[in-house]
Amino acid sequence: MSDALVLKFHDIPDAGAGMLALVGGKAANLGILTRAGFPVPPGLCITTEAYRRIAELAGLDEVIEALARVSATDLPTLNQLAQKARGLVEAVPVPEDIATAVRANVHGPVAVRSSATAEDLPHASFAGQQDTFLNVVGPDAVLEAVRRCWASLWTDRAVTYRTANGIDHSAVRLAVVIQDMVHAEIAGVMFTANPVTGTRTQAVIDAASGLGEAVVSGEVNPDHFVVDKPSGRVKERSLGDKLVTIRSLAGGGTERTSAGSPGSAEAKPCITDAQLAALARLGANVEKRYGAPQDIEWAIDADGTLWLTQTRPITTLFPLPPNAPDNDLRVYFCASVAQGLQRPLTPMGISAFRLISSTPARLIGIPVPDPMKGAPIFTEAGDRLFVDITGIMRSHVGREILPRLLDVMEARTARILRGLFPDPRLSLTLRSPLPFLRRITRIALTIGLPALAVQALLNPATAHRNAARVEAALRVRLAPPDEATPAQRLKHAEHALGAGVLTVPKIAPSAIVGFAMLGLANWLLKNIAKPGEIQTVLRGVPHNVTTEMDLALWQLAEDIRKHPQAMKLMLETSVSTLAERYREGSLPPAVADGLASFLRKYGHRAVAEIDLGLPRWSEEPDHIIGVLANYLRLTDPDAAPDVQFARGATEARRTIKDLSRRAGGLRGGLVRFALGRARALVGLRELPKFLMVTVLGVAREQIRLIGVDFAKRGLISKADDVFFLTLPDIRAAVAEPDTAPDLRSLVTTRRESYERELGRRHTPRILLSDGTEPEAVADAHMVAVAGALTGTSASAGTVTGVARVILDPTGAYLEPGEILVCPSTDPGWTPLFLTAGGLVMEMGGANSHGAVVAREYGIPAVVGATGATEHITTGQLITVDGTSGVVLTAQET
């Protein structure tokens, strides 16, 4: 069958997707629908074998080779090459055997549509990238439409789309669908899930009179409906003006006629509620057949018969967790985003988190049947980590505590959760606080929290000595074996992941006391402190391991300045070359020795460092070398980070003195004590995560060495492939080394999924089990100072400067004084803060990581500014008001 020129829909096997290479995505789907008994107009497919012959005759190799060298951003060159390819294809006459096959199988008016092999796929729909021709009459006209379909594989938009999605132009072929024409009275598009909110129980239907082309092409403002699929009830309706109607002409082709009047919706919808309910039922059945939400084109003819003309997956929906129930609403909180990570995690990164989660779960009394699967509340979707917080949402205590914690860590998420409280599906089931109090008391006593908190309050130096002891003891436990079998290395990695989390309750109480003291001072200074004054107290806070890391890198830059030749090399050589020379050992000693010293202490850190599967700075120092070169460009001594840090500390002490004086008397003494303790203790908030990342670095090294062994044995292709396995995968392979399976195909599948998810630009903070993203439903919180963006005040002060939008800090360059605009941050971002003039962050709250570090450096900052990376562009002049939480662009300032 692989050399077939023509296949009728019912001849395409039921496993239609397996025929993709021969018939393309659209025809494969029509084959599935036809054989499943859905109302599809009869038709046939001219297979990709016909196109292959045309492409060979056209001689496209030279164009394809040229396209492989062009960037997705070079649109003029892409368009020029696309035009050349179209011309080559259009110049080739249709071979006679293909023409004969078409003439023998086509009768009456038909629609002629392209069906590419990279089209209507689960991860990329390619909707509208190739051409469609409607109401084509006569064999010669059909053959001409077929030729134009072949050429449309090379439209400007199709070439650009493939380039942007990393799809090899030489691997794509095109089949052509020829389908009996439905002379529609009503037609349109149906999504079997709400594409805006993600809700899987809703069908969204756009409808207009005449052919569906007017709706698909956007030429008409259609009637719009949202239908509840289970009941068939119309939940929302919006009538369009339907100014254009496209209908078939008797002799072939179509005509556009005007209907209605501009700006006014017709009073009567073009489709009845009964027809909408029937459409929703049919859509639900199609979705069930595919096991995924669908984007369906449909038509209703003059007899009232409903037809499906094509279907494709909806590729923009965020996937659901695999265990999401159908009838019991669950609320999932994205732990990845909470840690400042928009990108997906590697399979090993997720597996490590699952194992880590089992220890605290058991500590608080949650049964964990299998530590490798982790706490039962952990799940994943889109290669991101999610936590099922439904139980917290249905608890009176949970509703009180969780949003308050998020107010200072991720304020936007707190607002989303509060917006869910009225939902009757999340009614309270646990009203008494006693179970929570008993559990908290048991945990506090188990870890000795009261004693640790009292010690920290009475003598912060004791807290710091305790933290140093905890770190030293952990490092002893983490000491890796010099020689070990893969099984022993796995055991050490698993032991490390379990032990590391136990450091958190030994250090966190001291930081909690610091923040409690800050809260006490805030209460004591109500109506006394001015906006932003208490934030000033947290500038230049000592004992913050992340700040110490950034300043250590700055000190290295200062040391390099003393060596002009080394500095010249750093400023004039590419980062990749510098990194290669560091690995070779050929950098000047002033750079090599200092960098080696820095990496010995901080080399276990990385951008997106919570993902064990990603390289550490010690493995790939390119990012740190780039930041170091950036530091060397800062020439104003007064703007030096260490100078600013010291200035901030002095200002903080002055502010404490002033606030206590204004409070006066006993209250003033309490203010001085509380703010002093806050400065002494809040810096410890970064240490537990620093130690956890240390643990991840140790575990990663052991797993990497297992990967070296697996690669030598041919189980995987290269050592780093091991991070696309999970801990259970490795355990199974090392348990029976002589019969270990070939893991290469598993790695390939997971890599493909991971790389697709890398292209996803948006991850929901909160996701419901019916697919709804509550933030998409809620009113946008763009604020309304002349269209400005608003978020949460994170670090007081105002700065006007040039914006630099950075989505990934790896290799990013920030001119001194530029304002950093980013989705979120983790410690891997913070070296950029030292030269930033200000910070705007889409995620976070007043005490999120980025906010804390910005305050310590005295950088005006606004966090939780939704949509900042989309509404602000690099080079734009913006003003960041860190006191009021407002970001103004140049036209608003």
Summary of the structure (lengths in Angstrom):
residues: 893
radius of gyration: 31.0
end to end distance: 66.7
largest distance: 101.3
contacts: 3119
relative contact order: 0.08
helix: 51%
strand: 15%
